[in-house]
Amino acid sequence: MSETRLILADLNGADAWRLAEYAKRGGYEALRKIIAESVGADDIISALKTSNLRGRGGAGFPTGLKWSFMPKAYTGPKYVVCNSDEGEPGTFKDRDILRYNPHAVIEGMIIAGYTMGCVAGYNYIHGEIFEVYERFEEALAEARNAGLLGRNILGSNFSFELFAHHGYGAYVCGEETGLLESLEGKKGQPRFKPPFPASFGLYGKPTTINNTETFASVPFILRMGGQAFLDLGKPNNGGTKIFSVSGHVNRPGNYEVRLGTPFSELLEMAGGMRGGRKIKAVIPGGSSAPVIPGDVMMDLTMDYDAISKAGSMLGSGAVIVMDETTCMVKALERLSYFYFEESCGQCTPCREGTGWMYRMMHRIENGQGRAEDLALLDNVAENIMGRTICALGDAAAMPVRGFLKHYRDEFAYHIEHKRCMISPEVQREGSKIYVAQD
């Protein structure tokens, strides 16, 4: 089995990220054509709608539809923002796009600015990948020096500026309104909605926010055509998608495949299960996505609809694979600790509930669990979901509910026997570091 690469295609050599190499791969052809032929905004949005490009950051919202929400009659400044605050455990695709193909993101954002009549754009980059931020700044300088950014781009009447901004590692700033607050120099806490960013976004002006991979896909769609991009995937799931595969596989990494590719083929691309062990569980869309048992996952395809029908989410495309040596109690304890630490504290259900869930998980993992803890965990998770300003509360609750749904027997064993049903020796063997083999 092999990948179908668009964004990650032909990224060979140390200078593959530079403007000259991007141009050799067809870079900025879409932008040049749009400006030379004065392509209308409606035509660009129509191509995106035809392509069925869905947001690659987690929600999967149709990109063309989102762009159409930008108010046309508004005469003041409007903004486009790229969410590169990649902080979801298991997700590492956006940083590689920015590291190896930054001009695809820049071109996609310029096209977005042209389409929606924006004066400027900002790329908010996760603070813990500072070297990627520095590279993106270099790529911006290249584009600016080539006349692709700034006043009268390519000799036209279109002007657009683009800036990079680095965060400080707060997971909650991956939520779009928390990101906007941080970008404005304020505490990174999510806003109440409505109003939505399309009407009241950055600096109170209309703003459209998309993920890194979403913007990087736009130039390819406009070069190949919306229908051709759609045909790479399946209905309602257009194009290719980059999956970050990690865990107990032989070749962890980023794999760009057609949406609708069987999970079994993606697993094969990643070298299969490490040590030839049996697959036990998969988190298919980043740590907030509910876990799916391995045997169920082997029959699924990698697209938004199939994963949703199985009770989880495609999310950011972070595929965390766990084998039979994994203690599900220990895994959930670690995830619960992450969400406890990353809660911004603004909403009581999340601020208090994430702490309760982590402390219960820590108690169970360390042989101090009580019989009533499982029902209490379920109850706390249920009462967090849907009761917070942003989705971090749901993100913390969904792993708890998913793990308990499919692996309740392991949690009950921990409580009854004060230890894991998987021996420490087996767990240690499973946690050994293996060198990937080609």
N, C-alpha and C positions, 0 to 999 in steps of 0.2 A: 504494500500500500504506500502511496506517496501523497505529499501535500499538493494543494492548489494555491500557489502563492500569487498575490497581487502586491500587498504592502511590503511583504518580506522577500520579494523576488529580486534576484541578482544583486544582493547586498554583499558583494565580494570585494575584499581589499580594505585597507585601513581608511581610505578616503571615500568610501562608498556613500558616506553621509553628506558629502560636500555638494554644493550647487552644481558644479560642472558634471559630476557623475550622475546626479539626479536628472539633469537635462538630457544626458545620453539615454536614460531610461524612459524618456518621454515626459519628464517633469516640466511643469508650467505650460505645456501645450494646451491644456484645457483652459487655463486662465487667459492665455494669449488669444485663443479663438473667441472666447466670450467677449473680450474687450474689442478685438478687431471687428467682429461681426455685430457688436452691440446686442448680444443675446439678452432677451428679456428675463426678468426675475421669474415670471410665471412659467417660462419654458424650463428654467433650471429646477424650480420646485416640482414641476410635472415629471421631470426625469428622475428626481429623487423619489417621488411617490411611486413611479413605475418600478423602480429598482427594489422597492420594499426594504430599503436600508432601515434597520431598526437600531436604536441607540445601543452602542456597544459597552456602555458603562455599567449596566445592570438592569435598568428598568425596561429596556427593549421598546421604547416609545418610537413610533415611526418618525424618521428625521424630516422628511418632506412636509409632513403635517405640522411638526413643531416649527419649522421655518415659516410656514404660512401664517402662524399666529402673530408674527411681528407686525405691529400696526403700520400700515402703509401711509396713512394720512398724517402720522406724527412728524412734525417738522423739526423737533429738537434732536439732540444727539442720541444715537442708539448704539448699543454695544453687542459684541459677540465674545463669548468667554469659552475657553477650552478647560475642561476639568481633567487635569493630569495629576490630581492629588490621589495617587494610587496607594491606598493604605489598607485595602482589604487583604487579610491573610490568605496566602495562596496565589495572589494576583501579581504578575510581573511582566505583563505584555506591553503596557503603555511606555514604560521606561525604555524598553528595547526599541520601540518605534521611534521615540525621541532620540535615542542614542544612535541608531543606524539609518533612519530615514526621516529626519526632522522636517525636511522640505515638503514632504507629503502633507504633514500637518499644517505647515505654513500656507501652502497653496490652498488647502481646503478651507482654512480660516479666511484667507483673502477672498475666495469665491463666496463664502458665507457673508462677508462684509459687503461685497458687491450686490449680492442678491437681496439682502435685507436693508440696504441703505445705511450701514453702520459706519461711524467715523473712526472707530478704533476697536481693537481686540486685545484680550489678555489671556495668556496661558498660565494657569495656576499650577505649578509643579510641586510635587511632594517634597518637603524639606529635607528628607533623609536620603535623597539621591541628588546631592548638590552638583556632582560632576555632570549629570545629565542636564541640569539647569544651565550650567556653563556652556555646554555644547550647543544647547538650543539658542543661547545668546549669540554664539558665533554664527550659527545658521541664519539668524535674523540679520546680522550685520552683512552677510553675503547677499541676502535677498534685497536689503536696503541699497547696497552699493550697486546692484544690478538694475535698479529702477523698478523693482517689484513691490516696494513698499514706500509709503510717503506720499508726497504731492504728485498729482497727475501721473498715475502709474501707467507705464508703457506709452506715454504721450497722450493719454486720454484725459477726460474730465473727472475721472474717478480717483479719489484720494482716500487712503486708508493706512493707518499706522497700527503696528502690532508690538506688544510688549510681553516680556516674561516676568513672572512673579513667583518667588518660591515661598512655600508654606513653612511650617515648623514641626511637621510630623503628627499633627492632630487628625485622627481618623474622622472625626465629626465634620471636618472641613471638606470632606468628600461629598457631603450633602450640599446641594447646589446653593441654598441660601446661606448656609454656614460659610461656604466658600466666599460668597459675595461680601458677607460681613467682614471676613478676614482680609479680603482684597481691598476693602475700604479702610483698613487699618484698625478695625474694631475687634473685640473679642469674638472668636469664631463660634458663635452660637446660632443655630437655625432660627429662621424667622417664621412667624405665623403665616399661613397661606389660606385663602387669598389675602392680599393681591399676589399674583404669580409673577415671576420674573419677566414674562413677556410684556407686562404692563408696568411693573415697578421692580426693576432689577438693580443693576449696578448704579450707584449714586442716584437711585430713584428713577432711573430712565429705563425704557424698554430694552430688554436683554435676552439673548438666546444663548443657552449653555448646552454644549455637547461634549462627549468624551473624546479623548485623544484618537482612538481607533476610528470613531465615527467621522471626524474631520479628515483623517488620512484616507478614508475610503472615497470621499467625494470626488477628487480628481480622476480616479479610475472609472467611476460611474459615468462622468461626463465625457471621458475619452472613448469608452467602449459602448456607451448607451445604457439606459436604464433597464431595458428588457434583457440585454446580454448579461448584465450583472445579476438580475433576478434569476436567470436561467442557471447560473452557477449554483444556486441554492435550491430552494423549493418554495411553493406558494406561501406567502406571509413570512418567509424567512429568506430574504434575498442575499446573494453573494457569499463571500468567504468570511470566516471568523477565526480570530487567533485565540487558541486555547493554551493557557498556562498549565501544563501538566506537572504535578509534583507528587511526592509521597513515595510509596513503595514500587517504583518503576525503574527500569534499567537506564533509561535516558530521559530524565526530567528536562523540560524546556518548553519553548513556545512553538506551537505547531499551527500553521494556517491551513485550514481545510474548508471545504464546501459545507455550508449549513445543511444538515440532514445526513451527514456522514455517520455511519454506525459507530457507537462508542467502541466496539470491539476493534475496529480499524484504527481509531485514534490510539487506543492502548497498544496496538501492535507497532504503530509508528514510534511510540515512546519506549519501545524495546520490550514490552510485555512486563509481567510481574517479576519483581526482583527475587532472585533465588528460586524461581519457578513455583512460588507459593500460590495459594488460593486467594483470590480476591474476596475481601470481606465487605467493604463498604466504599462508597464514593460520595464525596461532596462535589456536586457538578458545577457550581457557579460561585465559588468564593465561600468563605467561612460562614456567612450568614444564611446560605442556602440549606434547606433541610437535607439531611443525609439520605442516601438511597442504598439499600442492600446491594451487594455486588452482583448477585445472580440476576436481580431485576435490571440493574444498569447494563449488563451485557446484552440485553435485548433492546436497548433504546438507541435512538438516533440523537445526534447532537444538534438540536434546534430548540427554539423557544417553546413550541407547542408540545413536542414529545416530552420534554423534561417537565413542563407544567402539568401535563396529564398524569405523570408519575408522582406528583405531589411535591415537586421541588421547583427550582428556578435555574435558568441558564446563567442569569446574573452577569458577572464580569467575565465569565469564561474560565474561571480558575478551577481546575479539576484536581481535587485532592484525593489520591488513591490510597486506600488502607488495606493491608493484607491480614491474614488470619492471626498474626502475632500481636495485633493492635488491641489494647485495652480501651474499650469505648468509654469507660468511666474516666480514665486519665485524659483521653482526647477531649471529652466535653469539659472537664475541669479546666484544661488549658484555654479552650475557647471562651469559657465563661469568665476567666480571669481577664482576657483581652477586653471584652465588652465592659466589664466592671471598671477597668482602668481608663477606657476611652470615653465613657459617658461624660458629657459636658456638664451634667448636673442641673440643667435648666428645668427638666420635667421630673416631678416627684416619682412617678411610676418607674422611670428608667434609672434615676439617681439611686433610689432605694432598692428597687427590684433587682438590678444587676448585682448589687452587693449581696443581697439575700441568696440569689441563685449561686453565685460563686462560693459563698461560705458553706452552703449546703453541699455543693459538689466537692469542695475541699474536705468536708467532714466525711462524706461517703468514701472518697478515695483513700482517706487515711484511717479507715476502719472504725469510724465513730458514727456511722450513719444510723438513722432510726427508721423504723418501719413506716412511719407516716411521712417520711421525707419525699418519697416519690410522688405522692398525691399533692404534697405541698409545692414541689417543684412545678408540676403541671399547672397548679392553680396560680402561682406567681407569674409564670410565663403567659398564661392566658390573660391575666389582668394587666400585663404590660402592653400586649399587642393592641394597636389601634388607639392607644391612650396617650401618645406623645406627639410633640410638634413635628419631629422628623422620624425617619424610619430606623434610627439606631435602636430604639426600643424593640421594634419588631425583629431587627437583625440579631439582637441578643436572645430573644425569646424563641425564634424559630429553630435554632440548633438544639435547644433543650427539648422542645416538643418532638422534633424529629428523632433524636437519639432515644428518647424514652419510648416512642412509638415502635421502633424497630428492634431495640436492644434492651428492653425492660428487664429481661431475665438476667442480664449481666449486672445491672444495677441492684436487682434484688439479691443476687448472689453476694455481691460486695457487702451489702448491709447485713445479710444473715451470717456469712462466714468471716467477715472482717478482713477479707482479702480478695484479690482478683481471681477469677476462674482460669485465667491464663497465667501459667507459672512465670516467676521472675526470669528464669533461664530462657524461656521462649521469647519473652519480651526483649531481653538483652540481645538475643540473636537477631531479632527483627530490627533492632535499632542500630545495628552495625552499619558502618559506612562502606559502601561498595563503590569500586571504580567502574564507571560506565564502559561497556564493551561495544565496539562497532561490529 
